[in-house]
Amino acid sequence: MKNYIKQVLGVFALLLVFSACQEEDATFGDIVTPTNLMVDYAIEGQDGTNLNGDGSGLVDFTATAEGAISYKYVFSDNTNYNSASGELTKRFSSNGVNTYTVTVIANGTAGVTTSTTFEVTVFSSFSDDEAVQMLTGGTSKTWYWAASEPGHLGLGPNDQAYEDGSHTFAAWYQAVAFEKSESCMYDTELTYTLNGDIVTFEQVNVTDMAFIQGLYAAEFGFGDEGCYPFDVTGVKTVSFGPANSVATVDGNYRGTAMTYSDGGFMGFYAGSSDYEIIELTDNRMVVRVQQANEPLFAWYHTFTTTTIADQSGGGSGGTDFTNLVWSDEFDTDGAPDAANWSYNIGTGDNGWGNAEAQYYTDRADNVKVENGMLKITAKAESYSGSDYTSARIVSEGNFDFTYGKVEVRAKLPSGGGTWPAIWMLGSDYATNSWPGCGEIDIMEHVGNDQGTIHATLHYPGNSGGNGNTGSTTLSDALDEFHVYSVVWSDTSIDFYIDENTTPFHSVANDSGLPFNSDFFLILNVAMGGNFGGAIDGAFTESTMEVDYVRVYQ
């Protein structure tokens, strides 16, 4: 809003000049210089023991002056802030006890000012060096909207965190992939630079337009939300501190807050310069911002280090994987084609690493091709020390590949405790232990949650229950065949169901992830385990049917 007000004031000044040229008796009014400028401050947590504060680094300032119409605070840590009321809370983020020079400028009419300078000594114990390194890469790094990812812009209630682990902060609205392509929003580039121990930020909008949220667009007289001329230029300083929103308190997320100096914002103007980091890796960032003029609104932004052009080159944008390079149509009755598939036999280590209850076999009772369908059947039976049997077939050694589109048409089994999966594993898993080898789960379903389909990536930092996952609802997955697919390129990994052109889960890929070398295919039905959950005591048997598996490049 500050930049907009500056623009309006500039236009108003031009109108005054024009009016003065037409009417010689026009006047500017009285020029008032602020007087009696006084600044009080209170270091939060200061007491007889902690003279320099409680380590939060927060200081509350109040400036007053006769004849002042606004105030500006300038700090020696290269930050500055405007305040209409004279009140300001500033977080000093450098670790330890540090003394800062503070200059407060009281603005009067016609550009006259009065200022005062003093020092404040503050203790800060907060640091998030890992976040700084990931933001800046240790030097400088540029971030872009994760336009290919559904929900890259979202809105939800400000008083709720994740409640069920489903990553659905944005309960009210989630943008679909590339939804804002016709606007200026994806023209935004956010660059973070590390200078010594100071992080600076520059926002570049290549169209010289900024995306303004609807309520602010109306307040500014622009109309509906959209792209409008807006000054985003200038180097801002980023201060870090502990976050205290309900998302962090109730959700145990990263808990680091970022404050941008001089009205800085992250590509979507919602009237605030304070952002909370929800998730952060070397190539993906999710932040939360409370809208300033609507306290019930919490906006969620997702950014990536993959350029918009590269995101558009993969997934729904879309890499043209149309050449069929491998398939199994399951047209010959009997055992699965040995030229395509082999078997994993037994229980693996700790139930294949997931505390699963089944014993995998190569028996026709558990896996066969019949009437044009591959059938993998889980059974309740005592076998080699296990209470259940099933099958897991793999293309390992027969067909391994890098990048492409995989389509699997399947109908899923029923019953509490069933856990069917269509997935891929990095071919180097023997020498590059999981999750280092990477895992791409094209489709997972659990019988205890009949209507939900999951797609997940597992890799270092995002393995097990912390996988990078997305889900969607599909009410007839047990009764009807559906095509489950993934489009995997060097820039993105996108998951689809049937003919949908918008992925229900999408993740940017880059050279730092293990998804740039050979993987092989796996089809199985597990029972119970960490994800499958409790097995229904009445379960006898159930089958996953697969019509075909096709790979395009």
N, C-alpha and C positions, 0 to 999 in steps of 0.2 A: 504494500500500500504506500510505503514511503516514496518509492520511485514514481508511482502514479501521481501522488500529490505534488512532487517536484514538477512533473510535466504540466499539471493543471496550473500551478502557480506561474510557470514560465509562459503559458498561453495567456493567462490573466495579465501578466506584466506587459506582454506585447499589446494586448487590447488597451491597456492604460496609456501606453505610448501613442498608439494610433489616435485614441480619444484626445490626448493632449495636443496633437497636431491639428485637430479639427476645432478644438475649443480652447482658446487661449486662457480662459479663466479656470480650467480644470486644475486641481491640486492633488498631491499624493496623500495628504493628511499629515498628522504629526509624526515626526521621527522620534521613537522612544528607545533610549538606551537602557538596558536592564541595570538595576542598581541593587545593592545589598545582597549580592550573590552569596549564598551559604550552602554548604554541602555537609550533611550528616551521613555517617555510615555505621553499619553494625556487622561485625564478622560473625557469621553463624557458628554457634557452638562455643563462642568465647566465654570463658569464665576465669575464676582465679587460678585454675590449673592450666587451662589451655588458652593462653593469652592471644595466640594467633589463630584460634579456631579449632574445630573438631576434625579437620582433615578433609572436609567436603570441598573446601576452597571457595565456598559461597560467601559473597559479601552483598549486603543490601544497602543501596545508596538512595538518598533523597536530596534533591537539589531544589532550592527555592530562590526566587529573585523577583523584585518588583519590576513590572513591565516586561517580563519574559513571556514569549509566546511558545517557545520550545527549548529543548536542551540537547546537547550532544556530549557524550562521554568518550574520551580518547585515552587509551591505556598503553603503557610502554611494552605490552606483549603483542603489539601490532593489531589490536582489535579496537573497534570503535562502534558505538551504538547511538541511535537517536532515541529520544524519549520526549513525548509530548507533555507528560505530566511532571517530569523531573525524577520519577522513580525508576530504579533499575536494579535488578539482581544479576550479578555477574559471577561466573564461576572461573576462578583462576586454577589452571590445570597442571602447571609445572610442579613436579614432585618436590617435596621439602618445604622449608620456610624461605619465602622469597619476598622481596620488597619491590613494589610496582609504583611507577609514577602515574598519577591520575590527573587528567586535565578535564575540567567541566566547562563547557561553553554555553552561556545563556544567550539565546537569540532574541533580539528585539525586532522592531519593524524596520523595513527598508534595508535589511542586511546588517544592521549594527549589532555588535556583540559585546559581552563582558565575559571574562574567563577567570578561573582560578586553578592553581595546580598544587597538589599535595601528594604525599606518599602513604601507601597502606601496605602493611606486612601481613602475609597470609600463609597458613600452612595447608598444603594439599598432600594427601596420601594416595590419591587415586591414580592408577595407570592402566592402560591396556595397550602395551607395546605390540602385541600380536595383531590387534585391530589396525594399528597404525601401519604395520608392515604390509598387511593384506590390502589396505586401502591404497597405499602408495607404491607397493612393490619395492620399498626401500629407497626409491628415488622419485619417480613420477609414474602415474598410471591413469588411464582414461576409462571411464565407465559409460555405458549406454543403457537405455531402457531395454529390458529383456522382453522385447516385443513379441517374440515367438512363443513366450510362455503364458498360458492362460492365467489370469489373475495378476498380471504384472502391475496393474493398477486396480486397487480394490478399496471398498469402503465398508466399515462396520461400526458397531456401537463402541463408544469410547470406554465403557465400563466393563468390557468382557475380554478375557484372554482365550487362548485355546482351551476348550473344555474336554475334548475327547481325543486329543492327539492327532486330529485329522488335518491340521494346518488350514483351518477355515476361519481365520481372523475376520476376513471380509465377508460377513454374513449377508450384507445388503446388496453388494454389487461386486462383480469380478469381470474385468475386461477380458474378452476373448483374444486369442492370438491376433496381433496386427490390427486390432480394432481401431486404433487412432492413426492408421496409415495416411488418411486423407488430411490430417492436421499437421501442425508443426511439432508435435510433441516428440516424435522420434528423431527430430533434428538436433536434439539436445545432446551435448557432450559434457561430461563432468570430469574434470581433471584434478587429481589430488597430488600434491608435491610435498616432499619432506625436505625442509630446510633446517638442518641442525635438529632441534627438538620441536620445531614448529611445523604444523601441517597447514598448508594453504590450499585454497579451492578456487577454481575458475569454472564458470559455466559459460559455454559457448552455444548459442542458438544460431545456426548457420543461416536461418531465414530472418534473423533479427526480430523474431516474434516469440512470445512466451505463452504457454498454455495456462489459462486462468480458470480456476474453479468457479462453478456457476454462481454461488452467492457473492463472491468477490467481483465477478464479471458484472453482475447486476448493480452492485454497490458502486463500481467504477463508472457505470453508465454505458458499458460495452454491450450488454444484452445477455445472451446465453453463454454458457461455458465455451471456451474455444481459444483460438490464437489471436493475440492482439499485440500491438507495439508495446514493448515493455523493456526497460533498461535492466539487463542482467550483467552488464560488464563490470570489471574490476576484480581484483584479487581479494578474496575473503580469507579470514583465519578461522580454522576449525578448533574449537575447544572441546575437550572430552571430560566426561564426568559420569558418575553413577546414575542410571535411569531409575525412576521410581514409579512408573505407570503400572496399572493392573496387569499388563502383559508380562512384565518382568516379575512383579511380586507374586502373581499366581501361576505364571507359566514357567518360571526358571529359565528364561531365554538369556541372550548374551548380557543384557543389563548395562550396556554402555550407551550414553547419550552423547550426541554431537550438537554443538551450537555454532552456527555460522554467523560471522560478524557482518555488520552493516546490511542487514536485511537479506542475506544470502538464502537461497532455497534450492531444492533439488529437482528442477525441471517441471514442477507442477505447483503453481502458486496457490497456497492455502492460508497465507497470512502469517506463517510461523517460520522461524529459523531454528527451531529445536526439533531434532529427530532422534529417535531411539533405534539402535541397531537390534533387530530381531535375529537375523542370521547373517553370517559373514564367512565366506571362504575366499580363496585367491581369485575366484572368477565369478562369484555370485554374491549379491547383497540384497537383503530385505530390510527395509526401514519402516518405521511407523511415525506418523506426525498427526498431532491433534490440530484440527482446524481452529484458527484463532477466533473467528466470529461465530462459531457454532460448536460449543464445548462437547456436544454429544457425538460429533463426527471424528472418527479416527481413520486416516487414509494409510494405505499400505502400498509401497512402491518396491518393485523388484528390478535390480540392475544387473548387468553382466559386462564382462570385458570383451565380449564378442560384438563386433560392429553390427549395425542394423543391416548393412548390405550382406554380410556373411550370414546373419540369421535368416534373411530372406532367401538365401541360396539353398537352404535345407528345409526339411519338414514340409509343412503345408505351403511353404513359400514358392517352390518346392524343388528339390533335387529330382531330376526326372529319371527315377529308377524304373525303367519299363522293360528292360531286357531280362527275360526269365532265364536264370542261370542254373537253377537246381530246384527240383520239386519231388514230392512223393504224393501220388494221387490215391494210393492204397487200393488199387484195382485188382490185386491178386490175393485170393484168400490164403490164409495160413499164417506163418510167422512174418513179422515185419521184414522187409527187404534187407538182407545182410549187406548189400552194397551201400545201403544208406544208414543203417542203424546197428548199434551194439547195445549191450545191457549193462547197467550197474546192478550188481547182485549183493544182497545182504542188508545189513543195518547201518553200515558205515561207522564212523566214529561218533558216539553219543547221538545215535539216531540221525545220521547225516548232518551232525552239527546243530540240529534243531530239536533234539529230544523227541523225534518222531517215533511212532509206535509200530510201524509196519516193517515187514521183511520183503525186500524187492526180489522178485524171481524172474525167470525167463519162460515160465510155464504158460501154456495156452489158456489156463484158467485165469491168468492175470493179464495177458497181452496177446492179441491176435488181430489179424485183418479178416474182416467178414462183411460180405455184402457192400463192398466199396468203402468201408469205414475201418480205421484203426480203433480198437477198443481196449482201453486200459481199465481194468476192473480191480477195485479194492474190495477185499473180503474180510469178514470176521471169521478167523480160523486159527487154530494153534499150529504154528509152523516154525521149526528151528528156534524155539524159545520165544517167539513173538506171538502176539494175539491177533495180528492182522497181516495180510499179504497184499501186495500190489506190484506195480512195475514202473521202471524208469528207463527209457530208451534215450540214447545220445547219438549225435552224428559225429562225434569226436573221431578224428582220423579218417573219416569217410568224406566229410564236408566241413571245412573250416573256412571262414571268410571274413573280410574287413569291409564294412559299409554296405548298405543296401536297404531294400524294403523286404520285410518278412510278413507274410500273410498266413494265418492259420484259421481255418474254418472249423469250429468245434461246438459241441454241446456238452455242458458241464454236469458232473455227478451231483447227487443230492445226499443229504444226511449230515447231522451235526458231527464235526470232527474231520470231515473230508477237506482236503487241501490240494486241489488240482493246480498245476502250474505249466505254463508255456514260457520257456526262458532260454537264456544264453549265458555261457560262462567263458571267460578268457581262456584261450587254449594253452597259455603258459602257466596255468595254475600250479603245476607240479614244482616249478622253480620260482614262481612269483606268488607266494601263498595268498589265499583269499583273505581280505578283500582287495589286495594289491592287484590281482589279475582282473578285477572288475566283474560285475554281474548285471545283466539286463533282463529284468523280469517283464516280459511282454504282457502276460496275464496271470494274475493270481486270484483265487477265490477261496473263501472259507465257508463251509456249510453252516457255521453258526451265524453267518451274516449273509443271508441268501441273495440279497439284492445289490451287493457291492462288488465291483471289479477294481482291482488294484494294478498299478504299473509302477515299478520301482527300479532305481539304480543303486547298486551297492559299490562302494569304493572307499579308500582310506578316508576316515573322518565321517563317512556316511554309510556305516555298515550295520548289520543286525537291525534292531528296532529303530535305529537312527537313519535308515535308508532314505534316499531322496525320492519320495513317493507321491503319487497322485491317485485319486480314485474317482469313480463315477458310478451312477446307479444303472442297473440293467435288470428289470423285473422278471424277464423270461429266460434268463441264461440257462436254466435247468431244463427248459421245455423246447427251446428253439436253438437252431444253429446261428452263430454269429461269427463274423470275421474279426479276429484280433490281430492287430498289426503294429509294427514299429517301422519308422523311417529313420535310419541311422546314417549320419554323415559326419564329416570332420568338424562341423560347426553346430550340430544340434542332434538330439535324440527325441523323437516325437512319437507319441502313442495314440492310436486311434481304435475305434470300433466301427465296423461296417463301412458305410460310404461317407461318414462324417468327414468334412474337410478341415475341421478344427480339432486339434489334438486335445485330449482330456488331461494329458500331462506332457510337459515339454521341458527339456533341460539343455542348456547351452553346453556344447562340447568344445574342448580345446586340447592343446598338446600336453597340458599338465594332468589330464585325466587318463585312466587306463582303457579308454574306449577308441583306440586308434590302431589296433592290431587284431589278429585273428580271434574269433569267437566260434563256438559250436553250439548246436541246438540241443535242447533237452525237453522231453515231454514226460510228465509223471503225475501220479496221484498219491500224495502223502496222507497219513492219518495222524491227527492230533499234533503234538509238538508245540513249539513256542508260538506259532502263528495259527495253526489249525485249531488249537484249543481243545476243550473237553469233547470226548467222543460219546455220542448218544449210545446208551446201553442197549437200545433196541436195534442198532445198526447191524445189518447182515451183509449187504454188498451194494455197490453202486459203480457206474461206469462213465468215464469220459470218452466220448466219441469224437474222432477227428476225421473230417472229410478230406482235407488236403493240407500240405505244408508247401509254400512256394516262396522262393527267394529271387528277388529282382535286383539287378545292378545297372 
